[in-house]
């Protein structure tokens, strides 16, 4: 639990702001969590990676992916850490929109197959709409999702939205933990 305590303190110190902001969902909030200040910090990313990797190994997850930009550093770190531990893990990132040039991909990295146990990752979730976009893309391809994982759940509907889709949300922390 020492790791979680350190991570929580780091988030409170570097990434939790009590100020009025407009969120990507369009909602106005009195709090802002800038998780990139943690996922792009060596100590923060190390603590997040070790925490999520323990969950991945325990649940025999074979593939991780999520929406860009929040998931990018976490997925990269998990892929490297899993390799260092001799654990096979695939990873992918879903763009906000399909590229208009090159290979014109919406998904970058190794797309999961139907045998994979997939965990969708994001840094902070509010309504769950970013996760839902990823889930819908995968489900159209016949991919089953084990669950979703985030650093902080803002407790503004994501868990309920995902429950309706029968997909659990595993959060390291909630907004309540930060207050």
C-alpha positions as CSV (number, residue, x, y, z in Angstrom):
1,X,0.0,0.0,0.0
2,X,3.0,2.3,0.3
3,X,3.0,2.6,-3.5
4,X,-0.6,3.7,-3.6
5,X,0.0,6.2,-0.8
6,X,3.0,7.7,-2.7
7,X,1.0,7.9,-5.9
8,X,-2.0,9.6,-4.2
9,X,0.3,12.1,-2.6
10,X,2.0,12.8,-5.9
11,X,-1.3,13.4,-7.7
12,X,-2.5,15.7,-4.9
13,X,0.7,17.6,-5.0
14,X,1.3,17.9,-8.7
15,X,-1.9,17.3,-10.6
16,X,-5.0,18.2,-8.6
17,X,-6.3,21.7,-8.9
18,X,-9.2,23.3,-7.1
19,X,-10.4,25.7,-9.8
20,X,-13.3,26.0,-12.1
21,X,-12.7,24.4,-15.5
22,X,-14.6,23.2,-18.5
23,X,-14.0,19.4,-19.1
24,X,-13.9,17.6,-22.4
25,X,-17.4,16.4,-21.7
26,X,-18.5,20.0,-21.7
27,X,-19.3,20.0,-18.0
28,X,-18.0,22.7,-15.7
29,X,-16.1,21.4,-12.7
30,X,-14.6,22.9,-9.6
31,X,-11.7,20.5,-9.8
32,X,-9.2,19.6,-12.5
33,X,-6.9,16.6,-12.6
34,X,-4.1,17.0,-15.0
35,X,-2.9,13.4,-15.0
36,X,-0.3,14.0,-17.7
37,X,1.7,15.8,-15.0
38,X,1.9,12.3,-13.4
39,X,2.0,10.0,-16.4
40,X,4.8,12.1,-17.9
41,X,6.7,12.1,-14.6
42,X,9.2,9.3,-14.1
43,X,8.1,8.5,-10.5
44,X,4.4,8.9,-11.3
45,X,4.6,6.7,-14.3
46,X,6.6,4.1,-12.4
47,X,4.0,3.9,-9.6
48,X,1.1,3.7,-12.1
49,X,2.8,1.1,-14.2
50,X,3.6,-1.2,-11.2
51,X,0.1,-0.8,-9.9
52,X,-1.7,-1.6,-13.2
53,X,0.8,-4.4,-14.1
54,X,0.0,-6.2,-10.8
55,X,-3.7,-6.1,-11.9
56,X,-2.9,-7.2,-15.4
57,X,-0.8,-10.2,-14.2
58,X,-3.4,-11.2,-11.6
59,X,-6.2,-11.2,-14.2
60,X,-4.1,-12.7,-17.0
61,X,-4.7,-9.7,-19.3
62,X,-3.1,-10.1,-22.8
63,X,-3.8,-6.8,-24.4
64,X,-4.1,-3.2,-23.3
65,X,-5.3,-0.2,-25.2
66,X,-7.1,3.1,-24.9
67,X,-7.9,6.5,-26.2
68,X,-5.1,8.9,-27.1
69,X,-3.7,11.0,-25.3
70,X,-4.4,9.9,-21.8
71,X,-3.6,6.2,-22.4
72,X,-0.4,6.7,-24.5
73,X,2.3,6.9,-21.8
74,X,0.6,4.3,-19.6
75,X,0.4,1.8,-22.4
76,X,3.9,2.4,-23.5
77,X,5.2,1.9,-20.0
78,X,3.1,-1.2,-19.4
79,X,4.5,-2.8,-22.6
80,X,8.1,-2.1,-21.6
81,X,7.6,-3.2,-18.0
82,X,5.8,-6.4,-19.0
83,X,8.6,-7.3,-21.4
84,X,11.1,-6.8,-18.6
85,X,9.1,-9.2,-16.5
86,X,8.8,-11.8,-19.2
87,X,5.0,-11.3,-19.6
88,X,3.5,-11.2,-23.1
89,X,1.3,-8.1,-23.6
90,X,0.0,-6.4,-26.7
91,X,-0.9,-2.7,-26.9
92,X,-2.8,-0.3,-29.1
93,X,-4.0,3.3,-29.1
94,X,-7.3,4.6,-30.5
95,X,-7.1,8.0,-32.3
96,X,-9.8,10.6,-31.8
97,X,-10.4,10.4,-35.6
98,X,-9.0,8.4,-38.5
99,X,-5.8,9.7,-40.1
100,X,-6.3,11.3,-43.5
101,X,-2.9,10.3,-44.7
102,X,-0.5,7.4,-44.7
103,X,-2.3,4.2,-43.7
104,X,-5.4,6.2,-42.6
105,X,-5.6,4.2,-39.3
106,X,-7.9,4.9,-36.4
107,X,-6.1,2.3,-34.3
108,X,-2.3,2.3,-33.9
109,X,-0.4,-0.7,-32.6
110,X,-1.3,-4.3,-32.3
111,X,-5.1,-4.8,-32.6
112,X,-6.4,-7.5,-30.3
113,X,-7.8,-10.7,-31.6
114,X,-10.9,-12.6,-30.3
115,X,-8.7,-14.7,-28.0
116,X,-7.3,-11.7,-26.1
117,X,-8.3,-10.6,-22.7
118,X,-8.5,-6.8,-23.2
119,X,-8.2,-4.1,-20.6
120,X,-9.0,-0.5,-21.8
121,X,-7.0,2.1,-20.0
122,X,-7.3,5.9,-19.6
123,X,-5.8,8.4,-17.2
124,X,-8.9,10.2,-15.9
125,X,-12.5,9.3,-16.6
126,X,-15.5,11.5,-16.2
127,X,-18.6,10.4,-18.2
128,X,-16.9,7.4,-19.8
129,X,-17.6,8.5,-23.4
130,X,-13.9,8.2,-24.4
131,X,-13.8,4.6,-23.1
132,X,-17.2,3.8,-24.7
133,X,-15.8,4.9,-28.1
134,X,-13.0,2.4,-27.8
135,X,-15.3,-0.3,-26.6
136,X,-17.7,0.1,-29.5
137,X,-14.8,-0.1,-32.0
138,X,-13.6,-3.3,-30.5
139,X,-17.1,-4.9,-30.1
140,X,-17.8,-4.2,-33.8
141,X,-14.8,-6.4,-34.5
142,X,-16.0,-9.2,-32.1
143,X,-13.5,-8.4,-29.4
144,X,-14.6,-8.9,-25.8
145,X,-13.5,-6.4,-23.2
146,X,-12.5,-7.7,-19.7
147,X,-12.8,-4.2,-18.2
148,X,-11.6,-0.6,-18.1
149,X,-9.0,0.8,-15.8
150,X,-8.1,4.4,-14.9
151,X,-5.9,6.3,-12.5
152,X,-8.8,8.6,-11.3
153,X,-12.5,8.2,-11.7
154,X,-14.1,11.6,-11.3
155,X,-17.3,9.9,-10.3
156,X,-19.5,11.7,-12.8
157,X,-21.2,8.8,-14.6
158,X,-18.4,6.6,-16.2
159,X,-18.9,3.7,-13.8
160,X,-22.7,3.7,-14.3
161,X,-22.4,4.0,-18.1
162,X,-20.0,1.1,-18.3
163,X,-22.1,-1.0,-15.9
164,X,-25.0,-0.7,-18.4
165,X,-22.6,-2.2,-21.0
166,X,-21.7,-4.9,-18.4
167,X,-18.1,-3.7,-18.3
168,X,-16.5,-3.1,-14.9
169,X,-14.4,0.0,-14.2
170,X,-11.3,-0.5,-12.0
171,X,-10.0,2.8,-10.8
172,X,-6.9,3.3,-8.7
173,X,-8.5,6.4,-7.1
174,X,-11.7,8.3,-7.2
175,X,-12.2,12.1,-6.9
176,X,-13.3,11.4,-3.3
177,X,-9.8,10.1,-2.5
178,X,-8.3,13.4,-3.7
179,X,-10.5,15.8,-1.8
